[in-house]
Amino acid sequence: MTGRGKSVGLEAWRGLATALYAVSDSLVARMTAGPVSAPRFTGLRQPLPYLDRRPPELAQNLYRGHFAFAGHAIDCSPNDVFRVSAPSPAWAAELAGFAWLAHLEAAGFALYRSFARAMVLGWDDQGKSRDRHSDCTRLMSFARHAGYLMTGASAEFETRFLAIASREARRLQGRRARSERERLRQSAALLSAALAFRGGEALRARALHGLATAVQAAILPDGGPASRNPQDLLALLLDVIPLRDMLASQRLAIPPPLAASIDRALPMLRMLCHGDGGLALFQGADATRKTAVRAVLDHDSVAGQPLMHAPHSGYCRLTQGSAAVIADCGPASACNSELAFEFSDGPHRIVGNCGMPRHAKPAWREAAQSPAAHSTLDHSGVSGVPEAEVTVSPQGMLLAARCLHHERDLYLAASGQDFRGEDRIVSSASGFVLRFHLHPSVRAWQDRKGANILLMLPNHAAWKFTARGGHVSLEDSLLLATGEGPQDCQQIVIRGEPQEASRVNWAFKKLDRKSRPRRSAEISPRFPF
């Protein structure tokens, strides 16, 4: 068969599989709408693999009674940790979610395995420790670490652990999801248990149908998250990719909508990544573990190229040389950050957003949602739905974006060493303020005349910032998405006087001390505005 014949045959098979799933979808829904027999697990079939490997160094802290969760830490005897007064609901949810078992398993010591078993039994002995918000995480943790807990365990522990897991599955099975997000988590948790434990077969059909439907709703046609939060996309893939792999290893059919959603989401995740391997800080994203991002992308067998424009998700990406620009060209969701961008050179971030602190008081979260916490125009009021277009030429890439009161053009030259922008403020009756938040690793100096700002990266690469159309200053800022509290940094601020319309031009140019500037049009293309 020719290559073209293979392609046609594959497409025909995919079309047939999708059609069969669509026909059976309503049938499965009717079959699973009625009561399902309560699961009673009888043994371990296959532990749920997990991609997000946790550092083993924290295992010793847990063993010694140092429980640091959700921005709070408590030191107490492990025997009493489920009795102490929790410093916050988030702390209690993380403790009862048992995701921290990954640290103990990563350490690999038999002593920690015995400690892990004792902690599970200690939690079960405290019948009051039942947190709705950690039920899904807890069941998935039990499915992931069942092999670790049961290997070499006594028959008494094995029987009791299986009974605990069965009870957790029954409780979750009888709960009605309050949102699509909760439905997704519940379906993923129940399917995890159904595939990991023997005796969970009755759960499988309903959980698989619910997961496929919920994932379709959570991932947009361009592969982006419906919430527009890049972190939500990472968390979803960390949950569903192992389930897809388990279905394949157990020779069970993978619903085409589930497989297609994962295939769409992986290139989108690449689109939202900087050169350092971390995600851009848009729409409520906090600091992400780069190892988790790398683990997900390692499971991308297609290795699709990052998108340049994701219109459904509202993101655009420019990449030239070692430079990357990621821009928010979508409507406000968790944050009001229309036309904000982030800019990086290789593994070093230069311009970013403040990010959302994972565990903070409402005042901090409100500040992180405002335009002032993003590299864009600081404004008040509603700006509507932005429009964006990306153009590629031999000279570089141009992003033209606009919303109700702000128009922004971003140009990245083919060399990746020349990044320019033009901001047009439609109405600035009270003046305007443009902000460019610098990463804490960037050192910045402003010359005496205030015309130039020199930026030095950790690898000693130097960039120069220049602007016209407003007063430029270098001011203090904070990076909130650190996981360890706010971190000091700086921001470049451009202020303008009140007028009917304003135009600001600015540029980041990489400095090369070894070569003299040349004025050739091929090396320095005309700014295409």
N, C-alpha and C positions, 0 to 999 in steps of 0.2 A: 504494500500500500504506500502511496506517495505521502510526503509530509502534509500536502494539502488535504489528502483523504483522511489522514489521521486527525487533522484539525477539525474537519467537518464532522467526523465521527464523534469526536470528543464533545463538540458543541451540541450535537444531536443528543448525546447521552445526558449532558447536563440539562438540556431542555426537557428531556423526558423525565429526569429525576425531579426537576422543579415542578413539572406538571403533576406527577404522581403525588408529590408532597402537598401540593395545593388541593388536590382532590381528597386526599386523606386527612387534611387539616381539620375540616369540619367534623369528619368521622371521629378523629381522635378527641376533639373537643367534646363531642357528645359522650364518648366512652369514658372520658375522665371527669365529666361533670358530676357524676354521681359519687356516692361514698366509696372510698378506697380503704382496703383493709389496713389496719394499723401495722406498721413495720415492726418486726421483732428480729433483730440481727442475731445470727448464730455463729458468725466467724468473720475473719478478714479474707476478702477476695483479692484486693489489690489496693495498696495505699494510694491516695490521691497525690500525684507529683505536685510540687510547688516550685515556682520559678524564683520567687523573691527570697533568696537566701539571706539570712540574717547573720550579723557578725557574732562569732562565738564568744568574743570577749565579755559580752554582757551576761553570759551564763553564770559567771562567778558572782556578779552582783546579786542576781536573783537568789542564788544558793545561800548567800550571806544575809539575805533579808532586806536588800535594797530594791524597792519596787518603784521605778521611775516611769510614770505613764502620763500622757496628756499634759505635760508641763508641770507636773507635781511629783514629788518623791516622798515616800514613807519608808522609814527604817523600823522594822519590827521582826519578831520571830515569824518565820513562814507559817507556823502552825496557827498564828493569830491574824494573818493578813486578811482573811475573809470575814473577820469579826470587827476589824477596826472601822472607824468612821471615815468614809471616803472623802477626800478633799474636794472632789468634783464628780458630777455624773460621768464625765468623759473618762476620768481615771478609773472609776468602777467598771465602766463598760470595757475598757482595755484589759483590765485584770480578769474579768469574767469571760473575755473573748478567747483567751488561751492562745492567741497568735504568738505570744512570747515563747511557746514551746519550741519554736524554730531555733531560738538561741541555744537552748539546752541540747537539741539534737545536733546542731552544728558543732558543738564542743566535742561530742563523741565519747564522753566518759560515762562509765557504768554508774558512777556515783550520781551523776546528774539524771540518769534514766530513772533511778530509784526515787530521786527527789521529784521528778515530774509525775510519777505515779502517785506519790503521796499528796502532791498538790491537787491532782484531779479528784482524789478521794476526799481530801479536805474540803474542797469546794462543794462536793456532793453532800457532805455531812451538814453543811450549813444550808438548810432548805430554804432560808429566806433570800439567799443570793441568787435571785432570778432576775436578770435584766433583759428586757425585751430588745433593747438596742444591740445586744451582743449575741443574740441567739444564733443568727446566721453565721457570724464569724466563729462562734464556738463549735457549731456542728462541722463547719468546713475544717477547722483546726483539728478536731477529732478524726476526721476522715484523712487528713494529711499525715498526721503523726500516729495513727493507729499502729502501724508496723513498729515504730520506735517504742511505743508504750507497751505493746504486747510481746515483743521479742524477749524471751527468757523470763516472762512474768509467770506468776503462779496461776493455777487454774481458777483460784478464787478471784484474783484481780481481773482476769480475762472475762469471767462471767459477769462481774459487776460492771466493768467498763462497757461491755456490749449492752448491758441493760441501761446504762446511763445514755449511751448514744441512741439507743432505740427510743427512750423516753424523749430526748431532745428532738428527734425527728418527728415523733407523734405530735409534740407541742407545736412545732413549726408547721406541720402539715395542716393542723386545724386552725391556723391563724389566717385571717383575711388580710391581704396586703393593702396598705393605705395609699400607696403610690406606685407608679411604674418602677421607680428605683428600688422600692422595697420588694416588689414582685420579682425583679431581676435577682436580687440577693437571695430571696427565699428559694426560687427555682434552682439557682446555682448550688445552694447549700444542700437541698434535698437530692439533687442529682448527684452531688459529690458522695453523699452517704449511700445512695442506691447503687453506685458503681463500686464503692470501696468495700462495702460489707455484703456478705451473703445474707439472704433473707430480705433484701431491700428491693427485690424485683418489682413488687407491686407499686413502688413509688416512681419507677423509672419513666413510664410513658407520660404521666401527667407532668412530672418535673421537666422532662425534655421538651415537651410541647410548650410549657410555660417559659422556659429559658429561650427557646428559639423566637418566640413572639416578643418577649421583653427585649432581647438583644436587637431585634429589628427596629424597635421603637427607640432604643438608646443610641444607635449608630445611624447617622444621617447618610443619605445617598453618596456623599463624597467621602465617607469614612470618618467624619468628625463626630464628637460627642454631642448629643442633643443639648446638654447643659452648657456647652461651649467651654467647659473647663478641661484643659489638657490632662490634668491629673485624673479626672474621672475616666478618660479613655484608657490611661495606663492601668488603673485599678480594674476596669472591666476585662481587659486582655489578660491580666494576671490571673483572673478567675476562670475565664472561659477557655483559654488555650489548653490548660491541663485537662479540662473536661473533654475537649475535642480529641486530644491525644488518647485519653482513656477509652473513649468510644471506639476509636480506630483500633486500639490494641485488643479490645474485647470483641472486635468484629461486629460492632453494632452500627447501624446506619446513622450518619451524621446529617441532620436536616439541612437541605441546601440553603435556607435563609441564614442559618447559623454559620455555615462555612463561608458563604458569600460576605456576611457582615465582617467576619474576621479578616478576610482577604482585603476588604476595603479599608479597614481600620489601620492595618500595619503601615501602608505608605503614608497615611495621615499622621501617625505617630512620628515617623521620620521627619515629616514636614515641620512638626512642632518642636524638634530637637535642635539644640545648638551644638557647636563643635565640641563642647566639653561633655556631651552625652546627657545633659540634663534638659528638662522641658522648659519652654518659655513660660513666664509668669503672667498669664492672662486669666481673667474671669474667675478669680478665686483660687488660683493655683498656689500651692505652698512649695517649699523645697521638696524635691523628689530624690529618691535614691537612684543614682546613676546605674548601679548594678542591676536594679529592677528593670530599667529601660533597656539595658543591654541584653538582659536575659530574655525579654520579650522579643526583641529584634533578632536574636539568635534563632528564634523559632519561625522566622519568616523565610520560608523556602523559596519564595518568588523573588525576594529582595527588590521590590519595586522602588522606583525613584520617588523622592518626595514630590508632592504636588507643588505647583507654583501658585495656583489659585483654587481655593476650596470655597465655592460660592455659597453652599448650604451652611457650612460651618462659619463662614465669615473670616477666613484667614488667607493671607498672601505671604509668599516667600520669595526672596531674591537671594541667589547664591552665585558668586563669582570668585574665582581663586579660592582663598582661604576664608573669605568673608561671607557672612550670612545675615540677612535681615528678615525678621518675622514681624508681620504687622496685623493688628486687629482691625479688620474691615467689616465687622458685623455689628448687629444691634447690641445694646447694653443687656447684660444678663446678671451675673453676680456683681459686676463692676461697670461703672460708667467710664469707659476707656476707648471711645471711638477714635480710630486712626492712630492709636498708640503703636509704637514699634519697639523692638529690641534688636540690638546690633552686636555681633561678635566677630572676632578675628581668630580663626582656628579654635583652640581650646579656651580662649580667653574672652569673657564677656566684657563689653565696653559700655553700652547703654542698655538699660533694662527698665523694668517696673519694680515697684516696691514689693509686690506680692501680698498674699493674704496670710496673716499669721494663723497657724493651725489651731492654737489654743490661746485665745486672748479675750479680753473684755469687749463688750459691745462697742465702746468708744473707739478702740483700736481697729476693729473690723469696719466700722463706719468710715474711718479715715482711709483705710486701705481700699475702700470701694470708690472713692472720689477720684475725679480726673487729676487732681493734684498729686496723687500717688502713682501716676503713669506718665510715660514720656509722650505727651501730647499737649493739646491746648487745654489750659485750665479754664473751665467754663462752668456755668450753672444753667440748669434747665434741660429740657429734652432736645436731643439732636436728631432724632429720626433714624431711619435705616440707611447706613452708608452704602455707596456704590463704589466698585473698584474694578480696575482693569490692569492686567500685566502685559507689557510688551517686551519682546526679546529681539535684540539686534546684535550685529557683530561688535558694536561698541559697548554693550552692556544690557542691563535690564531696567525697565522703568515701570514703576507702580503709580498709577493715577487714581486717587481715592477722594471722595467728597461726601460730606453729610450736610446737614441743614445750615450750619454756621461756619463750617471749616472745610477747606480744600487742601489736600496735601499730596505733593508729588515727591516720590523717592526714586533716586537714580543710583545704581551701583555699577561702576565701570567694570569692563571685562577683566581688568587686572585684579579686582577686588581691593584695590588700594585707594580708591576714590569713591566716597559715598557722599552724595549731595541731596539736599532737600529744599523744597519751596513750600512754604505755608501761606495760604491766603485766607485771611479771616474776613468773612463776609460782613460782619458788623461788630465793631469794637467801640461801642458808645462809652463804655467805662474803661477802655484800655484792654490790653490783652497780656497774657502770660503764657509762654511756651516753656515746657520743662523737658530736660534730658537727664534722667537719673543715671549716674555712673555706678558701676559695680564697685564694691568695697576694695577689690584688688587693684583698681586703677588709681594711680596717683596723678593729681592734676594741679597745674600752676597757671595762673593768669598773668600775662605780661603787664608792665606798668601802665601802658596805654589802654589796656583792657580789650584790645582788638583781637588777640589770639589767646587760646588756651591750649597748653601742651599736656598731652595725656601719655603716661608711661605705663605699659603693661608689665605683668610679672616677668615676662621673658625679655624685657628691656626693649621691646618694639615701641616706637613712638608714633603718636598720631597728633595732628594739629587740627583744632576746631576753629573755624572762623564763621562770622555771620554779619549780615547787614540787614537793616530794617527795624532795629530795636536795640535797646541797651542790654549788653551781655554782662552777666555776673556769675560768680562761682559761689554757691551757697551749700549749707549743710543739708543732708538728707539721711534717710534710714532705709535699710533693706530689712523688710519684715519677714520674708519667707526664708528663714534660716533654720527653723526647728529648734533653735537655742536662744530665742529672744532677739530683739532688734539689734542690728549691727550698723555702726556709723558708716556713712559714705558721703559722697558729694553729689551735687546736681548743677548742671548748667541751666541758667534761667535767662530767658530773653523777654524783656518787658517793652511794651509799646504804648504810645499815647492814644487817648480816645480820638477816633475818627471813623468815618463811614466805612472804610475798607482798609485793610493793611496787607502788606506783602513782605514776607521775611524769607531771605535766602541764607542757607547755612551749608557747611561742608565739613566732613571729616576726611583728612588726607594723611596717608601713611608717609612718614619721613624715611628717606633712604640716604644715609650719610655717604655711602660709597660711590654713588653715581650722581652726576650733575643733572638737573632738570633739563629735559629736552622739550622743544615746542612743536614737535612733529604732531600732525593731526592724528596719526595712527596711535601714538602713545597717549596723547591728551585729547580725546575726542571732545567736540563741542557739546556743551551741556544741552540736552535735547528738550528744553522747555519752550 
